[in-house]
């Protein structure tokens, strides 16, 4: 007969193994989609990429020397 601690430990280990198998299955057989995987098209990552670039402005000392 299994005591209650062993039974709980087996349930936790079985659940963890099942979770790992499920995530591995989804990773291996995943379809190529961006975002969270729900394909709702509301995530910024699922929006079409634009070529609009933002100009970066460098702040601080304009000297190229590390120490003046």
N, C-alpha and C positions, 0 to 999 in steps of 0.2 A: 504494500500500500504506500502511496506517495503522500508525504506530508504536505501541508498547505504552502510552505515556503518554496518547495521544489516545484509544485504545480504553478505558482505565480511566476517563478523564474522561467519555467518552460513556456508559459503564455507570452511573457515579455520577449523572450528570445525568438519565438515563432513569429510574433508580430513584427519584430525588427527585421527578420529574414524575409518575411513577406513584403515589407515595405521596400527593402533593397531590391528584391526581385522585380517588383512592380516598376520602380524607377529605372532600373536597368532595361527592362522591356520597353518602356516608353522612350528611353534614350536611343536604343538600337533601332527601333521601328518608328521613330518620330518622322512626321512629315516636315518638310522645310517650310517653316512659317516664322514670322517675326512677332515680337510681343510676348504676351503671357501664354499663348497657346490656345486661347479661346476663339481666335479669328473674328473678333468683334469689330476690328478696324478703328477702335477708339484710342488706342495707345499711340503716343508720339512715335514710337519705334516702328509702327506699322504704316505710318504716313509715307507717301512717296518722297524719295530723296530729291531735294532741289539743289541746284548748283549755286545758290545764293550764298556768298561767303561774307562773313563779318570781318572788318578790318580790326586787327589787334593793335592796341595802343600800349606801349611800354612806359611804365611809370618809373621814376627814380632818376638816378644820376646817369647822364648820357656818356660818361667816360667808359672806355673799354678796358681800363686798367682795374684790377681787383683792389689794389691799395694805392691811393694817391699820396 
